[in-house]
Amino acid sequence: MSEVVEQSSDLTGLVTKFLELRHKREELKKDYETIDKVFKQEQQEYEALLLEACNKLGANSINTSQGTVIRNTNERYFCNDWDSFYRFIAENNVPQLLEKRIHQSNFREFHAPNAADGLPPGVNVMREFAITVRKPSK
């Protein structure tokens, strides 16, 4: 019986230390994010000034002794009518317009009742154990 009590005590210590470390990390992260938010905002203000300078000069790049400013155009595509887009993909045989990844929760939901059939061709599964530690209820 004493071995079980000793083991329980060791586990309590491990959980205590784990929670202490998690709390310290949370505090550091909060402090970092607060400070970083100020730096990001200030950096965005300088970015706007540099973009304004590029626009005034009609330049896509400006060389300075401290570095080169490059004006880029970023594009992001998005879909507001998936049914139409799926039809377009099927009609034009262009599945490469979609990203190649499996929606994890949708696949899990699909696979659960069909698990006896195995996985679909080309799909593998990787399982690993993880630990979750919760603080005691008050």
C-alpha positions in Angstrom: 0.0 0.0 0.0 2.9 2.4 0.8 4.2 2.1 -2.8 0.8 3.4 -4.1 0.8 6.3 -1.7 4.4 7.1 -2.7 3.6 6.9 -6.4 0.5 9.1 -5.9 2.7 11.7 -4.1 5.2 11.6 -7.0 2.3 12.1 -9.5 0.9 15.0 -7.4 4.4 16.6 -7.5 4.6 16.1 -11.3 1.1 17.6 -11.8 2.0 20.6 -9.5 5.2 21.3 -11.4 3.4 20.9 -14.8 0.7 23.4 -13.8 3.3 25.9 -12.4 5.2 25.8 -15.7 2.1 26.2 -17.7 1.1 29.2 -15.6 4.5 30.8 -16.0 4.4 30.3 -19.7 0.9 31.9 -19.9 2.1 34.9 -18.0 5.2 35.3 -20.2 3.0 34.9 -23.3 0.6 37.6 -22.1 3.4 40.0 -21.4 5.0 39.3 -24.7 1.8 39.7 -26.6 1.1 43.1 -24.9 4.5 44.4 -25.7 4.6 42.9 -29.2 1.2 44.5 -30.0 2.7 48.0 -29.4 5.7 47.1 -31.6 3.5 45.8 -34.4 1.3 48.9 -34.4 4.3 51.1 -34.6 5.8 49.0 -37.4 2.6 49.3 -39.3 2.7 53.0 -39.0 6.2 53.0 -40.6 5.1 50.6 -43.2 2.3 53.0 -44.2 4.8 55.9 -44.4 7.1 53.7 -46.6 4.2 52.7 -48.9 3.2 56.3 -49.2 6.8 57.2 -50.2 6.7 54.4 -52.9 3.4 55.7 -54.2 4.6 59.3 -54.4 7.7 58.3 -56.2 6.0 55.7 -58.4 8.6 53.2 -57.3 8.4 49.5 -56.6 11.6 49.6 -54.7 13.8 52.2 -53.0 17.4 51.6 -52.0 18.7 53.2 -48.8 21.9 52.8 -46.9 20.0 50.9 -44.3 18.1 48.6 -46.6 15.8 48.3 -49.6 12.1 49.0 -49.5 10.1 46.8 -51.8 6.4 47.4 -52.7 4.6 44.2 -53.3 1.1 43.3 -54.4 -0.5 40.5 -52.4 -3.6 38.7 -53.6 -5.8 36.3 -51.8 -8.7 34.5 -53.4 -11.8 33.5 -51.6 -15.1 31.8 -52.4 -18.5 33.0 -51.6 -20.4 30.3 -53.5 -18.9 26.9 -53.0 -21.6 25.0 -54.9 -20.9 27.0 -58.0 -17.1 26.7 -57.5 -17.3 22.9 -57.0 -19.3 22.6 -60.3 -16.7 24.8 -62.1 -13.9 22.5 -60.7 -15.7 19.4 -61.9 -16.7 20.8 -65.3 -13.1 22.0 -66.0 -11.3 19.1 -64.3 -9.2 21.4 -62.2 -9.0 19.9 -58.7 -5.6 21.5 -58.2 -7.4 24.8 -57.4 -8.2 23.3 -54.0 -5.6 22.7 -51.2 -4.7 19.1 -50.6 -5.6 18.4 -47.0 -8.2 16.4 -45.2 -10.6 18.2 -43.0 -9.9 16.4 -39.7 -13.2 16.6 -37.8 -15.3 16.0 -41.0 -13.2 12.9 -41.9 -13.4 11.6 -38.3 -17.2 12.0 -38.4 -17.4 10.2 -41.8 -15.0 7.4 -40.8 -16.5 6.6 -37.4 -19.5 4.7 -38.7 -17.5 3.2 -41.5 -14.4 2.1 -39.5 -15.0 -1.6 -40.2 -14.4 -0.9 -43.9 -11.0 0.5 -43.2 -9.5 3.7 -44.5 -10.2 5.0 -48.0 -7.5 4.4 -50.6 -4.5 6.7 -50.2 -5.4 7.7 -46.6 -3.3 6.8 -43.6 -3.8 7.6 -39.9 -1.3 8.6 -37.3 -2.3 8.2 -33.6 -0.3 9.4 -30.7 -1.0 9.7 -27.0 -1.2 13.2 -25.4 -1.6 14.4 -21.9 -4.1 17.0 -20.7 -3.7 18.3 -17.1 -6.6 20.2 -15.5 -6.6 22.2 -12.4 -8.7 20.8 -9.6 -12.3 22.1 -9.3 -12.9 24.5 -6.5 
